[in-house]
Amino acid sequence: MTKQYEKFLETIDEKLKHQFLRALKAVASDAYQSLDVKKLIGQDNLYRIRIGKWRIVFRKERGGNKILKIESRWDVYKWL
């Protein structure tokens, strides 16, 4: 996890932090089926996880999943 995301996790409340850590672990271990995951339309192998007003965008890869962005729902899709 990068320093940027570590700082982000320090700024949010404990309940939301727990949800994010659970989601990040699930993406890393390919066990995210119980989360609110959707494939991004028009994007190859890009998916998003919804946690309240936040989104985690990740790419499915053979060697494991790669988290690309954690951002608010209003800003996350601007960089695509």
Gaussian input, Z-matrix of N, CA and C with variables (Angstrom, degrees):
# hf/3-21g

backbone

0 1
 N
 C     1     B1
 C     2     B2     1     A1
 N     3     B3     2     A2     1     D1
 C     4     B4     3     A3     2     D2
 C     5     B5     4     A4     3     D3
 N     6     B6     5     A5     4     D4
 C     7     B7     6     A6     5     D5
 C     8     B8     7     A7     6     D6
 N     9     B9     8     A8     7     D7
 C    10    B10     9     A9     8     D8
 C    11    B11    10    A10     9     D9
 N    12    B12    11    A11    10    D10
 C    13    B13    12    A12    11    D11
 C    14    B14    13    A13    12    D12
 N    15    B15    14    A14    13    D13
 C    16    B16    15    A15    14    D14
 C    17    B17    16    A16    15    D15
 N    18    B18    17    A17    16    D16
 C    19    B19    18    A18    17    D17
 C    20    B20    19    A19    18    D18
 N    21    B21    20    A20    19    D19
 C    22    B22    21    A21    20    D20
 C    23    B23    22    A22    21    D21
 N    24    B24    23    A23    22    D22
 C    25    B25    24    A24    23    D23
 C    26    B26    25    A25    24    D24
 N    27    B27    26    A26    25    D25
 C    28    B28    27    A27    26    D26
 C    29    B29    28    A28    27    D27
 N    30    B30    29    A29    28    D28
 C    31    B31    30    A30    29    D29
 C    32    B32    31    A31    30    D30
 N    33    B33    32    A32    31    D31
 C    34    B34    33    A33    32    D32
 C    35    B35    34    A34    33    D33
 N    36    B36    35    A35    34    D34
 C    37    B37    36    A36    35    D35
 C    38    B38    37    A37    36    D36
 N    39    B39    38    A38    37    D37
 C    40    B40    39    A39    38    D38
 C    41    B41    40    A40    39    D39
 N    42    B42    41    A41    40    D40
 C    43    B43    42    A42    41    D41
 C    44    B44    43    A43    42    D42
 N    45    B45    44    A44    43    D43
 C    46    B46    45    A45    44    D44
 C    47    B47    46    A46    45    D45
 N    48    B48    47    A47    46    D46
 C    49    B49    48    A48    47    D47
 C    50    B50    49    A49    48    D48
 N    51    B51    50    A50    49    D49
 C    52    B52    51    A51    50    D50
 C    53    B53    52    A52    51    D51
 N    54    B54    53    A53    52    D52
 C    55    B55    54    A54    53    D53
 C    56    B56    55    A55    54    D54
 N    57    B57    56    A56    55    D55
 C    58    B58    57    A57    56    D56
 C    59    B59    58    A58    57    D57
 N    60    B60    59    A59    58    D58
 C    61    B61    60    A60    59    D59
 C    62    B62    61    A61    60    D60
 N    63    B63    62    A62    61    D61
 C    64    B64    63    A63    62    D62
 C    65    B65    64    A64    63    D63
 N    66    B66    65    A65    64    D64
 C    67    B67    66    A66    65    D65
 C    68    B68    67    A67    66    D66
 N    69    B69    68    A68    67    D67
 C    70    B70    69    A69    68    D68
 C    71    B71    70    A70    69    D69
 N    72    B72    71    A71    70    D70
 C    73    B73    72    A72    71    D71
 C    74    B74    73    A73    72    D72
 N    75    B75    74    A74    73    D73
 C    76    B76    75    A75    74    D74
 C    77    B77    76    A76    75    D75
 N    78    B78    77    A77    76    D76
 C    79    B79    78    A78    77    D77
 C    80    B80    79    A79    78    D78
 N    81    B81    80    A80    79    D79
 C    82    B82    81    A81    80    D80
 C    83    B83    82    A82    81    D81
 N    84    B84    83    A83    82    D82
 C    85    B85    84    A84    83    D83
 C    86    B86    85    A85    84    D84
 N    87    B87    86    A86    85    D85
 C    88    B88    87    A87    86    D86
 C    89    B89    88    A88    87    D87
 N    90    B90    89    A89    88    D88
 C    91    B91    90    A90    89    D89
 C    92    B92    91    A91    90    D90
 N    93    B93    92    A92    91    D91
 C    94    B94    93    A93    92    D92
 C    95    B95    94    A94    93    D93
 N    96    B96    95    A95    94    D94
 C    97    B97    96    A96    95    D95
 C    98    B98    97    A97    96    D96
 N    99    B99    98    A98    97    D97
 C   100   B100    99    A99    98    D98
 C   101   B101   100   A100    99    D99
 N   102   B102   101   A101   100   D100
 C   103   B103   102   A102   101   D101
 C   104   B104   103   A103   102   D102
 N   105   B105   104   A104   103   D103
 C   106   B106   105   A105   104   D104
 C   107   B107   106   A106   105   D105
 N   108   B108   107   A107   106   D106
 C   109   B109   108   A108   107   D107
 C   110   B110   109   A109   108   D108
 N   111   B111   110   A110   109   D109
 C   112   B112   111   A111   110   D110
 C   113   B113   112   A112   111   D111
 N   114   B114   113   A113   112   D112
 C   115   B115   114   A114   113   D113
 C   116   B116   115   A115   114   D114
 N   117   B117   116   A116   115   D115
 C   118   B118   117   A117   116   D116
 C   119   B119   118   A118   117   D117
 N   120   B120   119   A119   118   D118
 C   121   B121   120   A120   119   D119
 C   122   B122   121   A121   120   D120
 N   123   B123   122   A122   121   D121
 C   124   B124   123   A123   122   D122
 C   125   B125   124   A124   123   D123
 N   126   B126   125   A125   124   D124
 C   127   B127   126   A126   125   D125
 C   128   B128   127   A127   126   D126
 N   129   B129   128   A128   127   D127
 C   130   B130   129   A129   128   D128
 C   131   B131   130   A130   129   D129
 N   132   B132   131   A131   130   D130
 C   133   B133   132   A132   131   D131
 C   134   B134   133   A133   132   D132
 N   135   B135   134   A134   133   D133
 C   136   B136   135   A135   134   D134
 C   137   B137   136   A136   135   D135
 N   138   B138   137   A137   136   D136
 C   139   B139   138   A138   137   D137
 C   140   B140   139   A139   138   D138
 N   141   B141   140   A140   139   D139
 C   142   B142   141   A141   140   D140
 C   143   B143   142   A142   141   D141
 N   144   B144   143   A143   142   D142
 C   145   B145   144   A144   143   D143
 C   146   B146   145   A145   144   D144
 N   147   B147   146   A146   145   D145
 C   148   B148   147   A147   146   D146
 C   149   B149   148   A148   147   D147
 N   150   B150   149   A149   148   D148
 C   151   B151   150   A150   149   D149
 C   152   B152   151   A151   150   D150
 N   153   B153   152   A152   151   D151
 C   154   B154   153   A153   152   D152
 C   155   B155   154   A154   153   D153
 N   156   B156   155   A155   154   D154
 C   157   B157   156   A156   155   D155
 C   158   B158   157   A157   156   D156
 N   159   B159   158   A158   157   D157
 C   160   B160   159   A159   158   D158
 C   161   B161   160   A160   159   D159
 N   162   B162   161   A161   160   D160
 C   163   B163   162   A162   161   D161
 C   164   B164   163   A163   162   D162
 N   165   B165   164   A164   163   D163
 C   166   B166   165   A165   164   D164
 C   167   B167   166   A166   165   D165
 N   168   B168   167   A167   166   D166
 C   169   B169   168   A168   167   D167
 C   170   B170   169   A169   168   D168
 N   171   B171   170   A170   169   D169
 C   172   B172   171   A171   170   D170
 C   173   B173   172   A172   171   D171
 N   174   B174   173   A173   172   D172
 C   175   B175   174   A174   173   D173
 C   176   B176   175   A175   174   D174
 N   177   B177   176   A176   175   D175
 C   178   B178   177   A177   176   D176
 C   179   B179   178   A178   177   D177
 N   180   B180   179   A179   178   D178
 C   181   B181   180   A180   179   D179
 C   182   B182   181   A181   180   D180
 N   183   B183   182   A182   181   D181
 C   184   B184   183   A183   182   D182
 C   185   B185   184   A184   183   D183
 N   186   B186   185   A185   184   D184
 C   187   B187   186   A186   185   D185
 C   188   B188   187   A187   186   D186
 N   189   B189   188   A188   187   D187
 C   190   B190   189   A189   188   D188
 C   191   B191   190   A190   189   D189
 N   192   B192   191   A191   190   D190
 C   193   B193   192   A192   191   D191
 C   194   B194   193   A193   192   D192
 N   195   B195   194   A194   193   D193
 C   196   B196   195   A195   194   D194
 C   197   B197   196   A196   195   D195
 N   198   B198   197   A197   196   D196
 C   199   B199   198   A198   197   D197
 C   200   B200   199   A199   198   D198
 N   201   B201   200   A200   199   D199
 C   202   B202   201   A201   200   D200
 C   203   B203   202   A202   201   D201
 N   204   B204   203   A203   202   D202
 C   205   B205   204   A204   203   D203
 C   206   B206   205   A205   204   D204
 N   207   B207   206   A206   205   D205
 C   208   B208   207   A207   206   D206
 C   209   B209   208   A208   207   D207
 N   210   B210   209   A209   208   D208
 C   211   B211   210   A210   209   D209
 C   212   B212   211   A211   210   D210
 N   213   B213   212   A212   211   D211
 C   214   B214   213   A213   212   D212
 C   215   B215   214   A214   213   D213
 N   216   B216   215   A215   214   D214
 C   217   B217   216   A216   215   D215
 C   218   B218   217   A217   216   D216
 N   219   B219   218   A218   217   D217
 C   220   B220   219   A219   218   D218
 C   221   B221   220   A220   219   D219
 N   222   B222   221   A221   220   D220
 C   223   B223   222   A222   221   D221
 C   224   B224   223   A223   222   D222
 N   225   B225   224   A224   223   D223
 C   226   B226   225   A225   224   D224
 C   227   B227   226   A226   225   D225
 N   228   B228   227   A227   226   D226
 C   229   B229   228   A228   227   D227
 C   230   B230   229   A229   228   D228
 N   231   B231   230   A230   229   D229
 C   232   B232   231   A231   230   D230
 C   233   B233   232   A232   231   D231
 N   234   B234   233   A233   232   D232
 C   235   B235   234   A234   233   D233
 C   236   B236   235   A235   234   D234
 N   237   B237   236   A236   235   D235
 C   238   B238   237   A237   236   D236
 C   239   B239   238   A238   237   D237

   B1=1.4449
   B2=1.5303
   B3=1.3109
   B4=1.4558
   B5=1.5213
   B6=1.3235
   B7=1.4606
   B8=1.5237
   B9=1.3301
   B10=1.4626
   B11=1.5338
   B12=1.3218
   B13=1.4565
   B14=1.5193
   B15=1.3254
   B16=1.4519
   B17=1.5226
   B18=1.3311
   B19=1.4579
   B20=1.5209
   B21=1.3349
   B22=1.4559
   B23=1.5286
   B24=1.3255
   B25=1.4643
   B26=1.5180
   B27=1.3326
   B28=1.4630
   B29=1.5217
   B30=1.3324
   B31=1.4620
   B32=1.5241
   B33=1.3167
   B34=1.4666
   B35=1.5232
   B36=1.3360
   B37=1.4632
   B38=1.5310
   B39=1.3076
   B40=1.4658
   B41=1.5281
   B42=1.3325
   B43=1.4608
   B44=1.5242
   B45=1.3267
   B46=1.4518
   B47=1.5271
   B48=1.3122
   B49=1.4657
   B50=1.5290
   B51=1.3264
   B52=1.4653
   B53=1.5349
   B54=1.3409
   B55=1.4556
   B56=1.5330
   B57=1.3341
   B58=1.4668
   B59=1.5221
   B60=1.3116
   B61=1.4639
   B62=1.5216
   B63=1.3348
   B64=1.4653
   B65=1.5284
   B66=1.3283
   B67=1.4637
   B68=1.5266
   B69=1.3291
   B70=1.4649
   B71=1.5240
   B72=1.3288
   B73=1.4609
   B74=1.5245
   B75=1.3363
   B76=1.4633
   B77=1.5218
   B78=1.3286
   B79=1.4677
   B80=1.5254
   B81=1.3169
   B82=1.4610
   B83=1.5220
   B84=1.3272
   B85=1.4653
   B86=1.5236
   B87=1.3388
   B88=1.4670
   B89=1.5302
   B90=1.3369
   B91=1.4698
   B92=1.5199
   B93=1.3193
   B94=1.4597
   B95=1.5271
   B96=1.3208
   B97=1.4527
   B98=1.5308
   B99=1.3060
   B100=1.4677
   B101=1.5280
   B102=1.3340
   B103=1.4653
   B104=1.5230
   B105=1.3226
   B106=1.4645
   B107=1.5235
   B108=1.3426
   B109=1.4606
   B110=1.5244
   B111=1.3314
   B112=1.4597
   B113=1.5165
   B114=1.3375
   B115=1.4638
   B116=1.5181
   B117=1.3282
   B118=1.4559
   B119=1.5192
   B120=1.2971
   B121=1.4622
   B122=1.5234
   B123=1.3270
   B124=1.4562
   B125=1.5148
   B126=1.3107
   B127=1.4633
   B128=1.5285
   B129=1.3153
   B130=1.4648
   B131=1.5221
   B132=1.3081
   B133=1.4634
   B134=1.5232
   B135=1.3277
   B136=1.4603
   B137=1.5159
   B138=1.3300
   B139=1.4562
   B140=1.5160
   B141=1.3392
   B142=1.4436
   B143=1.5163
   B144=1.3237
   B145=1.4552
   B146=1.5171
   B147=1.3187
   B148=1.4557
   B149=1.5280
   B150=1.3251
   B151=1.4619
   B152=1.5261
   B153=1.3260
   B154=1.4591
   B155=1.5159
   B156=1.3306
   B157=1.4678
   B158=1.5280
   B159=1.3076
   B160=1.4649
   B161=1.5122
   B162=1.3381
   B163=1.4565
   B164=1.5177
   B165=1.3194
   B166=1.4592
   B167=1.5263
   B168=1.3191
   B169=1.4641
   B170=1.5261
   B171=1.3329
   B172=1.4594
   B173=1.5060
   B174=1.3210
   B175=1.4657
   B176=1.5282
   B177=1.3283
   B178=1.4636
   B179=1.5170
   B180=1.3198
   B181=1.4536
   B182=1.5154
   B183=1.3038
   B184=1.4734
   B185=1.5129
   B186=1.3019
   B187=1.4583
   B188=1.5135
   B189=1.3185
   B190=1.4497
   B191=1.5202
   B192=1.2762
   B193=1.4551
   B194=1.5221
   B195=1.3329
   B196=1.4641
   B197=1.5260
   B198=1.3175
   B199=1.4559
   B200=1.5206
   B201=1.3224
   B202=1.4537
   B203=1.5225
   B204=1.3255
   B205=1.4570
   B206=1.5147
   B207=1.3323
   B208=1.4558
   B209=1.5134
   B210=1.3239
   B211=1.4647
   B212=1.5254
   B213=1.3169
   B214=1.4575
   B215=1.5234
   B216=1.3036
   B217=1.4641
   B218=1.5141
   B219=1.3384
   B220=1.4582
   B221=1.5371
   B222=1.2910
   B223=1.4659
   B224=1.5260
   B225=1.3084
   B226=1.4567
   B227=1.5400
   B228=1.2909
   B229=1.4597
   B230=1.5093
   B231=1.3235
   B232=1.4605
   B233=1.5284
   B234=1.3154
   B235=1.4702
   B236=1.5218
   B237=1.3382
   B238=1.4716
   B239=1.4985
   A1=108.28
   A2=115.52
   A3=119.71
   A4=111.08
   A5=115.58
   A6=120.69
   A7=111.37
   A8=116.77
   A9=120.68
   A10=110.20
   A11=117.53
   A12=120.59
   A13=111.46
   A14=118.08
   A15=120.51
   A16=110.34
   A17=117.16
   A18=120.91
   A19=110.96
   A20=116.33
   A21=120.68
   A22=110.08
   A23=116.92
   A24=120.44
   A25=112.15
   A26=117.30
   A27=120.55
   A28=112.02
   A29=117.91
   A30=120.84
   A31=113.68
   A32=118.94
   A33=120.46
   A34=110.63
   A35=116.39
   A36=119.88
   A37=111.18
   A38=116.00
   A39=121.83
   A40=113.10
   A41=117.23
   A42=119.92
   A43=110.49
   A44=116.85
   A45=121.24
   A46=110.94
   A47=116.91
   A48=121.17
   A49=110.71
   A50=116.09
   A51=120.91
   A52=110.45
   A53=117.07
   A54=120.96
   A55=111.25
   A56=116.07
   A57=119.81
   A58=111.19
   A59=117.63
   A60=120.62
   A61=111.13
   A62=116.63
   A63=120.70
   A64=110.40
   A65=116.69
   A66=120.95
   A67=111.37
   A68=117.47
   A69=120.89
   A70=111.30
   A71=116.74
   A72=120.46
   A73=111.10
   A74=116.40
   A75=120.44
   A76=111.21
   A77=117.25
   A78=120.54
   A79=110.00
   A80=116.68
   A81=120.84
   A82=111.88
   A83=117.14
   A84=120.17
   A85=112.98
   A86=117.44
   A87=122.84
   A88=111.54
   A89=117.30
   A90=122.36
   A91=110.30
   A92=117.14
   A93=121.80
   A94=112.53
   A95=118.66
   A96=121.74
   A97=112.63
   A98=118.94
   A99=121.55
   A100=112.20
   A101=117.97
   A102=121.76
   A103=110.13
   A104=116.26
   A105=122.29
   A106=108.85
   A107=115.90
   A108=122.44
   A109=109.31
   A110=116.16
   A111=121.00
   A112=109.28
   A113=115.22
   A114=120.67
   A115=107.83
   A116=116.99
   A117=121.33
   A118=109.38
   A119=116.41
   A120=122.61
   A121=109.94
   A122=115.79
   A123=121.72
   A124=114.55
   A125=117.49
   A126=121.73
   A127=108.95
   A128=116.75
   A129=120.67
   A130=110.44
   A131=116.13
   A132=123.86
   A133=114.57
   A134=119.16
   A135=121.55
   A136=109.21
   A137=115.18
   A138=122.38
   A139=108.75
   A140=115.29
   A141=119.33
   A142=109.54
   A143=114.78
   A144=122.34
   A145=106.38
   A146=116.48
   A147=121.21
   A148=109.46
   A149=115.20
   A150=121.87
   A151=105.83
   A152=115.54
   A153=119.96
   A154=110.20
   A155=116.45
   A156=120.28
   A157=112.20
   A158=117.41
   A159=122.33
   A160=110.75
   A161=115.32
   A162=121.40
   A163=109.93
   A164=115.18
   A165=122.38
   A166=105.65
   A167=117.10
   A168=121.25
   A169=107.04
   A170=115.86
   A171=119.89
   A172=110.45
   A173=114.76
   A174=122.80
   A175=108.58
   A176=114.94
   A177=119.67
   A178=108.36
   A179=116.54
   A180=121.90
   A181=109.00
   A182=116.39
   A183=120.18
   A184=112.77
   A185=117.50
   A186=121.28
   A187=113.67
   A188=117.99
   A189=122.73
   A190=109.64
   A191=116.51
   A192=121.02
   A193=110.23
   A194=115.08
   A195=120.62
   A196=108.96
   A197=116.53
   A198=121.10
   A199=107.93
   A200=115.60
   A201=121.01
   A202=113.07
   A203=116.90
   A204=118.95
   A205=110.32
   A206=116.40
   A207=123.88
   A208=105.19
   A209=115.40
   A210=119.52
   A211=108.97
   A212=116.89
   A213=120.46
   A214=109.24
   A215=116.61
   A216=119.88
   A217=112.58
   A218=117.70
   A219=121.56
   A220=111.60
   A221=117.67
   A222=121.06
   A223=114.85
   A224=117.97
   A225=120.89
   A226=113.07
   A227=119.09
   A228=120.54
   A229=113.05
   A230=118.91
   A231=122.19
   A232=112.55
   A233=118.29
   A234=121.43
   A235=112.77
   A236=118.28
   A237=120.56
   A238=112.03
   D1=137.14
   D2=-177.55
   D3=-79.81
   D4=162.85
   D5=178.83
   D6=-60.94
   D7=-33.67
   D8=178.99
   D9=-59.97
   D10=-45.41
   D11=-179.38
   D12=-73.37
   D13=-32.21
   D14=175.42
   D15=-63.17
   D16=-42.67
   D17=177.39
   D18=-64.60
   D19=-40.02
   D20=177.82
   D21=-59.21
   D22=-46.42
   D23=-178.90
   D24=-63.84
   D25=-28.59
   D26=177.67
   D27=-71.04
   D28=-23.21
   D29=-174.97
   D30=-90.07
   D31=-12.37
   D32=-176.81
   D33=-100.19
   D34=163.49
   D35=-177.97
   D36=-72.08
   D37=166.06
   D38=-172.41
   D39=-63.58
   D40=-38.75
   D41=-179.37
   D42=-63.84
   D43=-45.82
   D44=179.05
   D45=-67.14
   D46=-38.12
   D47=177.42
   D48=-60.30
   D49=-43.21
   D50=178.63
   D51=-61.17
   D52=-42.21
   D53=179.13
   D54=-64.15
   D55=-41.79
   D56=178.83
   D57=-64.48
   D58=-47.05
   D59=-179.40
   D60=-61.77
   D61=-39.86
   D62=176.85
   D63=-61.78
   D64=-43.95
   D65=-179.78
   D66=-66.63
   D67=-42.14
   D68=179.85
   D69=-63.95
   D70=-40.79
   D71=176.69
   D72=-65.47
   D73=-38.81
   D74=179.69
   D75=-64.96
   D76=-40.82
   D77=178.40
   D78=-65.41
   D79=-42.05
   D80=-179.48
   D81=-64.03
   D82=-35.98
   D83=-177.49
   D84=-97.99
   D85=7.28
   D86=178.47
   D87=61.88
   D88=32.79
   D89=-178.90
   D90=-121.79
   D91=48.64
   D92=-174.06
   D93=-100.16
   D94=11.61
   D95=-175.71
   D96=-62.70
   D97=-27.69
   D98=-178.65
   D99=-82.80
   D100=-3.94
   D101=-179.21
   D102=-95.93
   D103=169.05
   D104=177.98
   D105=-80.47
   D106=86.13
   D107=-175.72
   D108=-113.02
   D109=135.58
   D110=174.61
   D111=-137.88
   D112=146.08
   D113=175.20
   D114=-75.92
   D115=139.17
   D116=177.46
   D117=-79.57
   D118=125.92
   D119=-177.27
   D120=-65.60
   D121=132.66
   D122=177.61
   D123=80.24
   D124=6.40
   D125=-179.66
   D126=-121.78
   D127=131.64
   D128=178.67
   D129=-76.83
   D130=124.07
   D131=174.18
   D132=58.17
   D133=23.32
   D134=175.78
   D135=-103.92
   D136=134.23
   D137=-178.51
   D138=-133.72
   D139=160.17
   D140=175.78
   D141=-130.05
   D142=148.69
   D143=172.65
   D144=-115.12
   D145=131.94
   D146=-179.68
   D147=-98.97
   D148=127.14
   D149=173.88
   D150=-131.28
   D151=95.17
   D152=-176.67
   D153=60.60
   D154=-126.27
   D155=179.39
   D156=-89.15
   D157=7.01
   D158=-178.11
   D159=-106.21
   D160=154.46
   D161=177.08
   D162=-131.72
   D163=141.11
   D164=171.67
   D165=-112.46
   D166=119.76
   D167=178.83
   D168=-103.95
   D169=130.49
   D170=179.52
   D171=-139.18
   D172=159.86
   D173=178.84
   D174=-113.80
   D175=133.33
   D176=173.93
   D177=-79.78
   D178=126.90
   D179=178.49
   D180=-131.68
   D181=160.62
   D182=-178.32
   D183=-62.25
   D184=-42.18
   D185=-177.90
   D186=-81.09
   D187=-2.61
   D188=-178.14
   D189=139.49
   D190=167.26
   D191=-178.42
   D192=-84.97
   D193=148.82
   D194=-178.49
   D195=-121.89
   D196=122.47
   D197=177.48
   D198=-79.57
   D199=125.98
   D200=-176.10
   D201=-101.57
   D202=-34.74
   D203=-173.55
   D204=-157.50
   D205=140.50
   D206=168.32
   D207=-126.15
   D208=117.71
   D209=-172.54
   D210=-155.62
   D211=165.97
   D212=175.86
   D213=-67.60
   D214=158.37
   D215=-176.72
   D216=-62.78
   D217=-24.33
   D218=-178.91
   D219=-77.94
   D220=-26.59
   D221=-173.50
   D222=-108.40
   D223=-19.84
   D224=-168.18
   D225=-64.41
   D226=-34.78
   D227=-173.69
   D228=-88.90
   D229=-4.53
   D230=-178.49
   D231=-65.83
   D232=-29.31
   D233=-174.88
   D234=-86.77
   D235=-6.41
   D236=-179.41
   D237=-72.44

